[in-house]
Amino acid sequence: MPTEMPKGMKVMRVEDDMEKVRVREKAWQMWHLNGTRCPKGTVPIRRSTVHDVMRAKSLYDFGKKRSRVDSLSRRNDAPDILSGNGHEHAIAYTGSSQEMYGAKATINVWDPSIQVINEFSLSQLWILSGSFDGTDLNSIEAGWQVSPELYGDSRPRLFTYWTSDSYRATGCYNLLCAGFIQTNSRIAIGAAISPVSSYDGNQYDITILIWKDPKVGNWWMSFGDNTLVGYWPAELFTHLADHATMVEWGGEVVNSRTNGQHTFTQMGSGHFAEDGFGKASYFRNLQTVDTDNNLSSVQGISTLAENTNCYDIKSYYSNEWGTYFYYGGPGNNPQCP
């Protein structure tokens, strides 16, 4: 167990007349719906099938993100925008001048459509340290993703990821390699999330917190109202064994340019940020953990999207949602050929 939770944690209640968000029932993963539970002392692990492995490019690639090492020219404080393999983003990020020990956000869940099997669409937070243009980038990631290649369907699923060498050889999704140690018997990493948000209808979101145990040094993940999921041991990492230098929140898709055209794969809800609540996807109540293990609202963020004609992002602030943003887009459209 972690020696302590971050200070300043409180349950966020959103009671704005205009913006009501449905509170999730306990059965928020599809495998819960038939009453399935794990016996005490065990954890649920999503079964890997032969078909899962065969969809991967190779056995070595199974469960791994493709390397994103072809760095674009950019400012020194710009985030991990490494788009050599067609990765496109719409993200918010913190500056790299401070030491950070965790991050939190509440993430709107949708089911974006994916054009081809080897593309994905995800919405997540990144905890980062190391060199963006070298081989030593450390990253801890969690959120929801739609990935037909990885899961064999187009449902949004809770996921985790880690790497200590810029996605080269270390790390994997979920529990597909040694690394993340799960302690929760009710939450299945890689399981489908249900229900999901609908356009101009009910909105559903999930809350994820990742923070570093100040005494032991492990990076813990909690879900919802402070439910512990598990941890990444400190010894997995080099730079993150100490602290993070940047946090990112937002969306990422793979654009494989099938037939020479930009992909139709959607990010978030598939609608641009300007469409706002109930139509565009959002991240709300962005927070970070400081040196003293205090959780506090993020004051200043930068935003970045490589091609705003395809996917974009707009950030705001309110008393109820703190720092928040809308993001996403449809991909291919007349302005994004």
VMD Tcl script that draws the C-alpha trace (Angstrom):
set ca {
  {0.00 0.00 0.00}
  {1.17 3.59 -0.50}
  {2.47 5.27 2.64}
  {0.20 8.28 2.04}
  {-2.23 9.78 -0.45}
  {-1.60 13.25 -1.87}
  {-2.75 16.06 0.43}
  {-5.65 18.21 -0.69}
  {-7.69 15.42 -2.23}
  {-11.40 16.02 -2.31}
  {-14.31 14.60 -4.23}
  {-15.21 16.92 -7.09}
  {-18.95 17.58 -7.28}
  {-20.20 19.15 -10.48}
  {-23.61 20.73 -9.88}
  {-23.72 23.42 -12.54}
  {-27.23 23.86 -13.95}
  {-25.93 23.85 -17.51}
  {-23.43 21.03 -17.19}
  {-24.64 17.93 -15.42}
  {-22.39 14.91 -15.66}
  {-23.79 11.50 -14.80}
  {-22.21 9.82 -11.79}
  {-21.13 6.30 -12.67}
  {-22.87 3.37 -11.10}
  {-20.62 0.72 -9.59}
  {-21.04 -1.45 -12.72}
  {-18.95 0.78 -14.99}
  {-16.98 -2.00 -16.72}
  {-18.85 -4.39 -18.97}
  {-17.59 -7.51 -17.17}
  {-19.32 -6.24 -14.00}
  {-22.74 -6.33 -15.62}
  {-23.34 -10.08 -15.09}
  {-22.22 -9.89 -11.46}
  {-18.73 -11.34 -12.03}
  {-16.32 -10.61 -9.18}
  {-12.83 -11.85 -8.32}
  {-12.20 -13.83 -5.14}
  {-10.39 -12.03 -2.34}
  {-6.63 -12.02 -2.84}
  {-6.85 -12.20 -6.64}
  {-6.93 -9.60 -9.41}
  {-8.76 -9.66 -12.77}
  {-6.49 -10.05 -15.80}
  {-7.91 -9.73 -19.30}
  {-7.28 -12.99 -21.17}
  {-4.92 -12.75 -24.14}
  {-6.07 -14.96 -27.00}
  {-4.21 -16.34 -30.00}
  {-6.17 -13.87 -32.14}
  {-4.94 -10.96 -30.01}
  {-1.34 -11.95 -30.60}
  {-1.83 -12.64 -34.31}
  {-3.24 -9.15 -34.93}
  {0.10 -7.66 -33.81}
  {2.78 -6.95 -36.39}
  {5.03 -9.45 -34.63}
  {5.28 -11.26 -31.31}
  {7.83 -8.65 -30.21}
  {5.39 -5.83 -31.02}
  {2.45 -7.39 -29.15}
  {1.30 -5.04 -26.39}
  {3.75 -2.27 -27.30}
  {3.30 1.22 -28.65}
  {5.14 1.92 -31.86}
  {8.27 3.96 -31.28}
  {7.83 7.70 -31.65}
  {11.47 8.69 -31.92}
  {11.45 10.86 -35.04}
  {11.31 14.20 -33.28}
  {10.01 17.33 -34.92}
  {11.97 20.53 -34.60}
  {10.41 22.41 -31.69}
  {11.02 24.65 -28.70}
  {12.94 23.14 -25.79}
  {9.91 23.25 -23.51}
  {7.51 21.70 -26.03}
  {6.18 18.29 -25.06}
  {6.51 14.81 -26.46}
  {5.19 15.51 -29.94}
  {6.99 12.82 -31.86}
  {5.00 12.29 -34.99}
  {7.32 10.38 -37.30}
  {5.01 7.37 -37.35}
  {1.82 9.32 -37.94}
  {0.93 10.04 -34.31}
  {-1.18 13.20 -34.00}
  {-2.14 14.95 -30.78}
  {-4.30 17.60 -29.18}
  {-2.84 18.09 -25.73}
  {-2.36 20.43 -22.80}
  {0.95 20.37 -20.94}
  {2.82 21.91 -18.05}
  {6.15 23.70 -18.29}
  {9.35 21.75 -17.71}
  {10.79 24.11 -15.09}
  {9.29 22.46 -12.01}
  {9.61 19.06 -10.37}
  {6.33 17.14 -10.37}
  {5.30 14.04 -8.47}
  {1.92 13.23 -9.99}
  {-1.13 14.39 -11.90}
  {-4.89 14.00 -11.89}
  {-7.77 14.64 -14.30}
  {-11.36 13.67 -14.99}
  {-11.66 12.40 -18.56}
  {-14.82 12.34 -20.70}
  {-15.36 8.87 -22.28}
  {-16.54 8.38 -25.89}
  {-16.33 5.67 -28.53}
  {-14.57 7.31 -31.52}
  {-14.59 5.43 -34.82}
  {-11.32 3.97 -36.13}
  {-10.72 3.76 -39.89}
  {-8.22 0.88 -40.11}
  {-7.29 -1.87 -37.65}
  {-3.75 -0.67 -36.88}
  {-4.84 2.85 -35.93}
  {-6.04 3.85 -32.46}
  {-7.63 6.77 -30.65}
  {-6.89 7.44 -26.99}
  {-7.39 10.04 -24.29}
  {-4.91 9.92 -21.44}
  {-2.50 11.64 -19.11}
  {1.27 11.32 -19.45}
  {3.81 11.56 -16.59}
  {7.16 12.25 -18.28}
  {10.86 12.68 -17.54}
  {14.02 12.33 -19.57}
  {15.01 13.39 -23.05}
  {12.30 13.76 -25.70}
  {14.79 13.43 -28.54}
  {16.99 10.72 -27.01}
  {16.57 7.10 -25.97}
  {15.95 7.61 -22.26}
  {12.43 9.08 -22.10}
  {10.48 7.70 -19.12}
  {6.69 7.76 -19.41}
  {3.76 6.58 -17.28}
  {0.39 6.77 -19.04}
  {-3.25 5.98 -18.26}
  {-6.67 6.75 -19.68}
  {-9.06 5.18 -22.18}
  {-8.38 3.98 -25.71}
  {-10.07 2.39 -28.72}
  {-7.61 0.02 -30.43}
  {-8.99 -2.72 -32.72}
  {-5.50 -4.18 -33.20}
  {-4.87 -4.56 -29.48}
  {-8.35 -5.62 -28.31}
  {-10.16 -6.95 -31.39}
  {-13.09 -4.52 -31.12}
  {-13.95 -0.81 -31.11}
  {-14.97 -0.36 -27.47}
  {-13.27 2.26 -25.26}
  {-11.16 0.51 -22.62}
  {-9.31 1.56 -19.50}
  {-5.57 1.22 -20.11}
  {-2.13 1.84 -18.65}
  {1.28 2.07 -20.31}
  {4.89 2.61 -19.29}
  {8.33 2.86 -20.88}
  {11.80 3.78 -19.66}
  {13.58 3.99 -23.03}
  {11.41 6.06 -25.39}
  {9.13 3.14 -26.33}
  {12.03 1.09 -27.73}
  {12.30 -2.15 -25.75}
  {10.80 -1.58 -22.28}
  {7.20 -1.35 -21.23}
  {3.80 -2.36 -22.55}
  {0.08 -1.83 -22.32}
  {-1.82 -2.98 -19.27}
  {-0.56 -6.29 -17.81}
  {0.91 -7.66 -21.06}
  {4.44 -7.63 -19.61}
  {5.99 -7.39 -16.15}
  {5.91 -3.86 -14.79}
  {2.61 -2.50 -13.46}
  {1.57 -4.36 -10.30}
  {-2.19 -4.52 -9.82}
  {-3.64 -4.60 -6.30}
  {-7.37 -4.09 -7.00}
  {-9.74 -7.06 -7.40}
  {-12.63 -5.13 -8.99}
  {-11.00 -3.06 -11.76}
  {-9.76 -4.87 -14.87}
  {-7.09 -3.04 -16.85}
  {-8.01 -3.36 -20.54}
  {-11.71 -3.96 -19.84}
  {-14.41 -2.10 -21.78}
  {-16.01 0.98 -20.19}
  {-19.80 1.29 -20.24}
  {-21.84 3.43 -20.59}
  {-20.13 6.07 -22.75}
  {-21.07 9.66 -23.56}
  {-23.50 10.48 -26.35}
  {-23.77 13.54 -28.58}
  {-26.10 16.10 -26.96}
  {-26.97 13.42 -24.39}
  {-25.66 12.01 -21.11}
  {-21.97 12.58 -20.42}
  {-19.83 10.03 -18.58}
  {-16.29 10.50 -17.33}
  {-13.58 8.73 -15.35}
  {-11.12 10.20 -12.84}
  {-7.50 9.06 -12.80}
  {-4.76 10.06 -10.37}
  {-1.12 8.98 -10.63}
  {1.33 10.01 -7.91}
  {4.67 9.03 -6.43}
  {4.74 7.54 -2.94}
  {6.94 10.07 -1.11}
  {8.60 7.44 1.11}
  {8.86 4.25 -1.00}
  {9.08 5.87 -4.44}
  {6.56 3.70 -6.31}
  {4.14 5.45 -8.71}
  {0.54 4.65 -7.71}
  {-2.63 4.89 -9.77}
  {-6.06 5.51 -8.28}
  {-9.42 5.55 -10.04}
  {-12.62 7.44 -9.29}
  {-13.05 8.38 -5.64}
  {-9.56 7.33 -4.53}
  {-9.82 3.61 -5.37}
  {-6.29 2.22 -5.56}
  {-5.64 0.22 -8.74}
  {-1.94 -0.64 -8.44}
  {1.55 0.78 -8.91}
  {4.62 1.01 -11.11}
  {7.70 0.06 -9.01}
  {10.35 2.79 -8.82}
  {13.03 0.38 -10.11}
  {11.36 0.25 -13.55}
  {12.59 3.78 -14.24}
  {15.69 5.94 -14.48}
  {14.51 9.57 -14.48}
  {11.08 8.84 -12.98}
  {12.81 7.08 -10.10}
  {13.27 10.69 -8.96}
  {10.54 12.98 -10.33}
  {8.63 14.03 -13.44}
  {9.54 17.13 -15.43}
  {6.37 17.37 -17.52}
  {2.74 16.32 -17.43}
  {0.49 16.12 -20.49}
  {-3.25 15.59 -20.82}
  {-5.19 15.02 -24.04}
  {-5.82 12.93 -27.11}
  {-3.68 10.98 -29.55}
  {-4.50 9.13 -32.77}
  {-2.53 7.22 -35.37}
  {-2.85 8.58 -38.90}
  {-1.57 5.92 -41.31}
  {-2.72 7.88 -44.40}
  {-4.42 4.93 -46.08}
  {-4.76 5.63 -49.83}
  {-2.72 8.81 -49.36}
  {-5.50 10.57 -47.42}
  {-5.63 11.72 -43.81}
  {-7.38 9.12 -41.66}
  {-11.07 9.37 -40.75}
  {-10.17 8.07 -37.27}
  {-11.84 10.34 -34.73}
  {-10.29 11.87 -31.60}
  {-12.46 12.23 -28.50}
  {-16.08 12.58 -29.61}
  {-15.12 13.23 -33.21}
  {-16.13 16.90 -32.83}
  {-13.95 19.99 -32.59}
  {-13.35 21.81 -29.28}
  {-15.54 24.79 -30.18}
  {-18.67 22.59 -30.10}
  {-18.43 22.61 -26.30}
  {-20.17 20.59 -23.60}
  {-22.18 17.54 -24.66}
  {-20.65 17.55 -28.13}
  {-16.87 17.88 -27.77}
  {-14.85 15.68 -25.43}
  {-13.29 17.25 -22.32}
  {-10.70 16.90 -19.57}
  {-11.62 18.72 -16.34}
  {-10.14 19.52 -12.94}
  {-6.51 19.25 -14.07}
  {-4.23 18.92 -11.04}
  {-0.58 18.14 -10.27}
  {1.27 16.86 -7.19}
  {4.20 18.95 -5.92}
  {7.37 18.22 -3.92}
  {5.43 18.23 -0.62}
  {2.84 15.73 -1.91}
  {0.22 18.46 -2.25}
  {-2.41 18.08 -4.96}
  {-3.33 21.44 -6.44}
  {-5.18 22.84 -9.44}
  {-3.06 23.54 -12.51}
  {-2.84 27.29 -13.04}
  {-1.07 27.72 -16.35}
  {-1.08 25.23 -19.21}
  {0.07 25.37 -22.80}
  {-1.86 23.64 -25.56}
  {-0.65 22.08 -28.78}
  {-2.19 20.37 -31.80}
  {-0.15 19.60 -34.90}
  {-2.98 20.12 -37.38}
  {-5.93 22.11 -36.07}
  {-7.90 21.43 -39.26}
  {-8.02 17.77 -38.21}
  {-8.04 17.87 -34.37}
  {-7.89 20.87 -32.03}
  {-7.96 21.94 -28.38}
  {-9.21 24.97 -26.39}
  {-8.58 25.50 -22.66}
  {-10.71 27.36 -20.09}
  {-11.14 27.90 -16.34}
  {-14.21 27.79 -14.09}
  {-14.84 27.43 -10.36}
  {-16.47 24.02 -10.76}
  {-14.11 22.50 -13.34}
  {-10.90 24.34 -12.46}
  {-8.57 24.26 -15.45}
  {-10.26 22.27 -18.21}
  {-10.29 21.92 -21.98}
  {-12.29 20.63 -24.91}
  {-10.41 18.76 -27.63}
  {-10.77 16.35 -30.55}
  {-12.00 16.29 -34.10}
  {-13.14 14.15 -37.03}
  {-9.82 13.71 -38.79}
  {-10.41 13.74 -42.54}
  {-12.73 16.58 -43.69}
  {-12.63 19.20 -46.49}
  {-10.08 21.27 -44.51}
  {-8.08 18.15 -43.56}
  {-7.54 16.10 -46.72}
}
mol new
graphics top color blue
foreach p $ca { graphics top sphere $p radius 0.5 }
foreach p [lrange $ca 0 end-1] q [lrange $ca 1 end] { graphics top cylinder $p $q radius 0.2 }
display resetview
